[in-house]
């Protein structure tokens, strides 16, 4: 049993000794609550912006167009208002800015400090939104929520990847996405419950303070990851923590690999500049393109504006909110599929199957809307047609929930070497937030001008990104983070960028029983 690792002969990848401990499961569950905040915000705004009282108070011109029965306004364009979309999208612009600061704080002060700050920003922002008396308070509250999202999205995936054993890293990391989907479902249920009540929108926005408070308290109780402790020179604490995480005393091999990786990382004076070097070309490509493609799946069309979209498509007020609840429930259940399969079947299979299913569903949705609304935007669905449309929207949501949804956060967080990991995760968050902001800001305008063609627009990107994954992404399941460079070195395309020295010396370990 000496040495603490064995070599996986099929790929030359080290595997470390250890078991899945209750401590790891509990800490990862608490950390993943950061996703609850992001999901709650994704789900809450669409329902709130479809509530009459909210629109009357803050966006009366939109309310007037929504109630227009003269057919002077196309059904596609009734919610097209830049100030209304700014209410939704301003959060993601703030998250983009916050990610610059969050990367530095995560590296210098640790992952749990960054999580606490994220929860604190979100708590103040949610209270401001719930108490808002004018658009200025709404936007300031949204900006603070954005800082919270930026800090949590930077720190939580890193924390989960570093705490989890390699063999279940995918499942535990997807806990973040699982919490996002639960947050979306909670938001949809709360919107449905409050829609008919006076000041119901205040309750919907203010309730976001509850998970934020839980994250603040939970983050104070969490232990820091061994990688972060080593990075900050606390070696004895790191060794003790690693033993506790793995449930074994035999952690010397893994610990030494962490120390070696940290020492290499400490030699890097400029991690942002370093990640642009040729040897990190694979990591830079995926931390930039995966979040870019994730937003261009069109999922945020559904998640941001589900009640608004369903209302535009002819569902009644209650029916639009209930349809959003149904699609949110599908999102949660389908994410469970990913939790139980990602470490068994791998990342590539889920990416490819999910992309194919999303493409088919989006084309069918586009055809159905085109056949009913055409270019004029006048028309409606029968109950049977509306139910069929909802089925394909749910099938699309399910495909995203077990593929691009969780993997869009998992893969970028696990592929970077320690010396570029904070910078890589920051790029992932920045690109994600930038395109989330852009999609949120222009979607209703795009719907007004592209009409049903918008769904074909997103379907085209889904086809491109599925081909991108098929050609360029190697399988990363069960690979320890410190061994990830071997994956790139063995790939037909990326091997020319990864120098030999970064994978040298890794095959001299003794083989032990797993």
Order of alpha helices (4+ residues) and beta strands (2+ residues): beta-beta-alpha-alpha-alpha-alpha-alpha-alpha-alpha-alpha-alpha-alpha-alpha-alpha-alpha-alpha-alpha-alpha-alpha-alpha-alpha-alpha-alpha-alpha
